[in-house]
């Protein structure tokens, strides 16, 4: 079933009653990558059919400010089970995702609303998620039980499907792509570059870091701070570039880690940390000002790819490795990279940046097409519910 054909039939007869869709994930202004996912999901679903979106957010006020298209925002982490239940029960479809939200520390938190939706017979779709690490038997069992009962499961990379299969999930799992691949840029605020102290006529190289945490427990911050500082000095000297460190989690620890990298540079005066507050779409525009990028965070790399900016990744987790596989790019994992090896990769990719840019521009449309598949499946579930059919009949999607 084509997306446009199915949606057209829905729109023709159902304009008077929008579909009520709930979206739950790591939303609430903590991470620009997650906000890019949410912005893309809302836009895709809203353009495809008449919908009313309810976002289950960690910071409701932030979500209302960033995503005024959402009809309703629920402060889900502040509410008990019985307070959330009426919000779930009012929905036509509950979407868990996207983003990397099923991992040991927080899988139980994110799957609570899935359990409530299943209790109330609300269709549930797991939407382009990332998975892992999932090492504890308790987390594996919980994910296995909940995902076995939902109506559809899509993941953003093949490695996530493999991990779900390895923990014992025996059902169809569709590999789509991260919804952020469908993000569109917005203009930067007037004077933004000047306020950041950036000369648009100079060579700007973007760099991203990430903090250790539950989703990335094996990062040695002292090691990678020194590694990135060394790489930044190398690029300043070799390419006469200025380095811009991009905090993708500006309200968490990214800013501190950015400054920790600069503190170890020999040429810190040639580096700066972004200070302004930007939407995900504005940050996408800003990344487009870079001539080259070196980064750890997945969505910083996705932003670079969307803007055709050649980049070198430092894969700290399987999700970054999966993204590189989708892009047809090779890079050893972070723990196998030293300063000399990183310099060699940077120098090679700098010399090959025109060819690398061409490869990126060829691969991105393929990933965007895959990302659009998630919305098609969601709309198929809505249509099936409205027509009184079961999800089992959606195998043609």
Steps between C-alpha positions, in 0.01 A plus 500: 500500500647835408505765768322756287225265383419382852513847646290645221214265579523586868508871441203489264261355756650576839587869509241566769667269752878517528698198606627529857865392513719485808880520470727403787878514513789698646335834428517819700800700383780282630645405164475671161511162327184389679332831423592451133330160512185642656482796260532265204238258633248776565553651156482168315184385674331841481568534128373149430165502681279705732652433842506631854838429658549441871864501610599320819788720612760516775466881500155602383569874491808455283309274259212748470750774415697296248208316339191722493346265239433246776139522612579375849810442712497267801769528774525123505788461750313706759183292486402169653354207312137593559564860391658393172241232422222739383747672265588164344141378483396803291742410218449326167868405486793509742851541357807411706803670349700590320844517644721265697269445795508124565811441707565343840459806723182649353312230306255455788427873510422531130300177483255600775273684257520208256363275774216744568410525132494122468273478805252734333526337155650813344716406197870538572785550255867505592622778270852495353675437829858423587574217742772423752692439702263226622711281723289436810258204494228720652519762224518234231190324636303823525586607145425151371159486667384848402620496141344160441158654574510824298353547153816599310871535570737712292866566583739753355788267410557133426715458812201587718291229334783251552521587870125459547516163327795396717303563821224274372245716317335290230287732292525723196734792563524756221823694452417858402725795591526779753214752462757781526601425141177680406582817695494823301723799580373829637687829462735597779399794720624830362856565615547151646846443352623839615376435855687169496816680390515301175634641177295344218784572259740278695529123485273363771531138611227365727567257781266318738556318828281299729506418868528154650163379624251218513475481120879520457653347813838405353628844399826608665460876506863576582608298197259656254549856630872469426432330166265773378722782631791353310286465185376859534856631519592287200218649291578856612864462395458294186189658348513850652153436638305615803333227704140535620390262774128427483319405822208283387388472864561860606293473819678187620875433498606563141614856565731386778649230280547747215695733727700205635614427144600863438687507833738234365566672166828673421311754286182559706461849354402335169209310655162603636197339660158599366316705760165588342176308529390346170218280383598176333416649159711809572790281612466310175549831317801586715665164432464583131752784553777247577748390236577179691390324818636256759253362746373244745129574531277323250275794420788741453624258235151470350479881483836506321379237254176691433705809418753312286783580740786245482563349842703256705312313773626359827270201554442453873188284462331265255257769385788706358651189344162423345473850358845471345406164349192663344721777362753251359775645722762326712647613831639293788320525836611766746696264724720395205589857396809687611622845397703380205221283364245781535732749326542256214124457458440875521774577249386232256136610514600867472689422182206295373230739619351565156459127440374454856245777450378331181461169685307667780269674254433169327420311823287756684196476265497122549493543877233768473282260303550237769418753773168579328397134527436535874226756441342278235478212745354725771234630263418147394434410863272802536306410191464142618366617837248733342384228263485242778776282357780341695867581468560152357358624170773759458760267352486685165647817654 
